[in-house]
Amino acid sequence: MSGTMRLTLRAGERVWINGAVVRAERKTTLEILNDATFLLESHVLQPEETTTPLRQIYFAVQTMFVDPSATETAQVLFERFLGAALRAFASPDILGGLMRVRDQMEAGRRLDAMKTLRALFPAEDAILAAASQRRDAA
């Protein structure tokens, strides 16, 4: 990111900026005047939401961003979850996306990896729903 970025936060909403958590007491607009990485609260998964392989990968990457002290442990989980997902999925779209995520992480682009994963969630949901329907029909 370069240049000025404007973030509008509602009262009580949080944003992670370079790993620091900022909470708005009331509706406010923040201007980020230099390069910074940030994560909006609406993009933060809670542990109970990590019910699918891609969401587990996302959570591991998110943990590296929001809690830098946990990066080493989260990296191990990321690699384990990524390997399992690469073996489990047959979808070319998901496999291609996972390879992009791997490359983005190797390049240190965690937020890009999270964006790529979020974009894959609908495809994963469709695959898992179809598998569930097949199980229920059997």
C-alpha positions as a Markdown table, in Angstrom:
| # | Residue | x | y | z |
|---|---|---|---|---|
| 1 | Met | 0.0 | 0.0 | 0.0 |
| 2 | Ser | 1.3 | 3.5 | -0.7 |
| 3 | Gly | -0.2 | 6.9 | -0.2 |
| 4 | Thr | -3.0 | 7.8 | 2.1 |
| 5 | Met | -5.6 | 5.2 | 3.1 |
| 6 | Arg | -8.8 | 6.2 | 4.9 |
| 7 | Leu | -10.5 | 3.7 | 7.2 |
| 8 | Thr | -13.9 | 4.5 | 8.7 |
| 9 | Leu | -14.7 | 2.6 | 11.9 |
| 10 | Arg | -18.0 | 2.3 | 13.7 |
| 11 | Ala | -18.2 | 2.8 | 17.5 |
| 12 | Gly | -16.6 | -0.2 | 19.2 |
| 13 | Glu | -15.1 | -1.6 | 15.9 |
| 14 | Arg | -11.5 | -2.7 | 16.0 |
| 15 | Val | -8.7 | -2.7 | 13.4 |
| 16 | Trp | -5.2 | -4.3 | 13.6 |
| 17 | Ile | -2.6 | -1.9 | 12.2 |
| 18 | Asn | 0.9 | -3.4 | 12.0 |
| 19 | Gly | -0.1 | -5.8 | 14.7 |
| 20 | Ala | -1.5 | -3.2 | 17.1 |
| 21 | Val | -5.2 | -3.4 | 18.0 |
| 22 | Val | -7.0 | -0.1 | 17.7 |
| 23 | Arg | -10.6 | 0.2 | 18.9 |
| 24 | Ala | -12.8 | 3.2 | 18.0 |
| 25 | Glu | -14.7 | 4.7 | 21.0 |
| 26 | Arg | -17.1 | 6.3 | 18.6 |
| 27 | Lys | -17.5 | 6.5 | 14.8 |
| 28 | Thr | -14.3 | 7.8 | 13.4 |
| 29 | Thr | -12.2 | 8.0 | 10.3 |
| 30 | Leu | -8.5 | 7.1 | 10.5 |
| 31 | Glu | -6.0 | 8.3 | 7.8 |
| 32 | Ile | -3.0 | 6.1 | 7.5 |
| 33 | Leu | -0.4 | 8.3 | 6.0 |
| 34 | Asn | 2.4 | 5.9 | 5.3 |
| 35 | Asp | 2.8 | 2.2 | 4.3 |
| 36 | Ala | 1.2 | 0.0 | 6.9 |
| 37 | Thr | -0.6 | -3.3 | 7.0 |
| 38 | Phe | -4.0 | -3.5 | 8.5 |
| 39 | Leu | -6.7 | -6.0 | 9.1 |
| 40 | Leu | -10.3 | -4.9 | 9.6 |
| 41 | Glu | -12.4 | -6.6 | 12.3 |
| 42 | Ser | -14.8 | -7.9 | 9.7 |
| 43 | His | -12.0 | -10.0 | 8.2 |
| 44 | Val | -11.0 | -11.6 | 11.6 |
| 45 | Leu | -12.1 | -15.2 | 12.1 |
| 46 | Gln | -13.0 | -16.3 | 15.5 |
| 47 | Pro | -11.6 | -19.8 | 16.6 |
| 48 | Glu | -15.1 | -21.3 | 16.5 |
| 49 | Glu | -15.4 | -20.3 | 12.8 |
| 50 | Thr | -12.4 | -22.4 | 11.7 |
| 51 | Thr | -14.6 | -25.3 | 10.7 |
| 52 | Thr | -13.2 | -25.9 | 7.2 |
| 53 | Pro | -9.7 | -26.6 | 5.9 |
| 54 | Leu | -9.3 | -23.2 | 4.2 |
| 55 | Arg | -10.6 | -21.3 | 7.3 |
| 56 | Gln | -8.0 | -23.2 | 9.4 |
| 57 | Ile | -5.3 | -22.1 | 7.0 |
| 58 | Tyr | -6.7 | -18.5 | 7.2 |
| 59 | Phe | -6.7 | -18.6 | 11.0 |
| 60 | Ala | -3.1 | -19.6 | 11.1 |
| 61 | Val | -2.1 | -16.7 | 8.8 |
| 62 | Gln | -4.3 | -14.3 | 10.8 |
| 63 | Thr | -2.6 | -15.4 | 14.0 |
| 64 | Met | 0.8 | -14.5 | 12.6 |
| 65 | Phe | -0.6 | -11.0 | 11.8 |
| 66 | Val | -2.5 | -10.2 | 15.0 |
| 67 | Asp | -0.1 | -11.9 | 17.5 |
| 68 | Pro | 3.5 | -11.7 | 16.1 |
| 69 | Ser | 4.7 | -13.5 | 19.2 |
| 70 | Ala | 2.9 | -16.6 | 18.0 |
| 71 | Thr | 4.3 | -16.5 | 14.5 |
| 72 | Glu | 6.5 | -19.6 | 14.9 |
| 73 | Thr | 3.7 | -21.8 | 16.2 |
| 74 | Ala | 1.2 | -20.4 | 13.7 |
| 75 | Gln | 3.7 | -21.0 | 10.8 |
| 76 | Val | 4.0 | -24.7 | 11.8 |
| 77 | Leu | 0.1 | -25.0 | 11.8 |
| 78 | Phe | -0.1 | -23.1 | 8.5 |
| 79 | Glu | 2.3 | -25.6 | 6.8 |
| 80 | Arg | 0.5 | -28.6 | 8.3 |
| 81 | Phe | -3.0 | -27.3 | 7.3 |
| 82 | Leu | -1.8 | -26.3 | 3.8 |
| 83 | Gly | -0.3 | -29.7 | 3.2 |
| 84 | Ala | -3.5 | -31.4 | 4.3 |
| 85 | Ala | -5.6 | -29.2 | 2.1 |
| 86 | Leu | -3.4 | -29.8 | -0.9 |
| 87 | Arg | -3.9 | -33.5 | -0.4 |
| 88 | Ala | -7.6 | -33.3 | 0.3 |
| 89 | Phe | -8.9 | -31.1 | -2.5 |
| 90 | Ala | -9.2 | -32.0 | -6.2 |
| 91 | Ser | -10.6 | -28.7 | -7.5 |
| 92 | Pro | -8.2 | -27.0 | -9.8 |
| 93 | Asp | -9.4 | -23.6 | -8.6 |
| 94 | Ile | -8.8 | -24.4 | -5.0 |
| 95 | Leu | -5.4 | -26.1 | -5.7 |
| 96 | Gly | -4.3 | -23.1 | -7.8 |
| 97 | Gly | -5.4 | -20.7 | -5.0 |
| 98 | Leu | -3.5 | -22.7 | -2.4 |
| 99 | Met | -0.4 | -22.6 | -4.5 |
| 100 | Arg | -0.8 | -18.8 | -4.7 |
| 101 | Val | -1.2 | -18.7 | -0.9 |
| 102 | Arg | 2.0 | -20.7 | -0.5 |
| 103 | Asp | 3.9 | -18.4 | -2.8 |
| 104 | Gln | 2.5 | -15.3 | -1.1 |
| 105 | Met | 3.5 | -16.6 | 2.3 |
| 106 | Glu | 7.0 | -17.4 | 1.1 |
| 107 | Ala | 7.2 | -13.8 | -0.2 |
| 108 | Gly | 6.0 | -12.4 | 3.2 |
| 109 | Arg | 2.7 | -11.2 | 1.9 |
| 110 | Arg | 0.4 | -12.5 | 4.6 |
| 111 | Leu | -2.5 | -10.1 | 3.9 |
| 112 | Asp | -2.5 | -11.1 | 0.2 |
| 113 | Ala | -2.6 | -14.7 | 1.3 |
| 114 | Met | -5.6 | -14.0 | 3.5 |
| 115 | Lys | -7.3 | -12.2 | 0.6 |
| 116 | Thr | -6.7 | -15.2 | -1.6 |
| 117 | Leu | -8.0 | -17.6 | 1.0 |
| 118 | Arg | -11.2 | -15.4 | 1.6 |
| 119 | Ala | -11.8 | -15.5 | -2.2 |
| 120 | Leu | -11.7 | -19.3 | -2.1 |
| 121 | Phe | -14.2 | -19.7 | 0.8 |
| 122 | Pro | -17.3 | -19.8 | -1.5 |
| 123 | Ala | -15.8 | -22.6 | -3.7 |
| 124 | Glu | -14.8 | -24.6 | -0.6 |
| 125 | Asp | -18.3 | -24.1 | 0.8 |
| 126 | Ala | -19.9 | -25.4 | -2.4 |
| 127 | Ile | -17.6 | -28.5 | -2.5 |
| 128 | Leu | -18.3 | -29.3 | 1.2 |
| 129 | Ala | -22.1 | -28.8 | 0.7 |
| 130 | Ala | -22.1 | -31.2 | -2.3 |
| 131 | Ala | -20.1 | -33.8 | -0.3 |
| 132 | Ser | -22.5 | -33.5 | 2.6 |
| 133 | Gln | -25.5 | -33.9 | 0.2 |
| 134 | Arg | -23.9 | -37.1 | -1.3 |
| 135 | Arg | -23.3 | -38.5 | 2.3 |
| 136 | Asp | -26.9 | -37.7 | 3.2 |
| 137 | Ala | -28.2 | -39.4 | 0.1 |
| 138 | Ala | -26.2 | -42.5 | 0.6 |
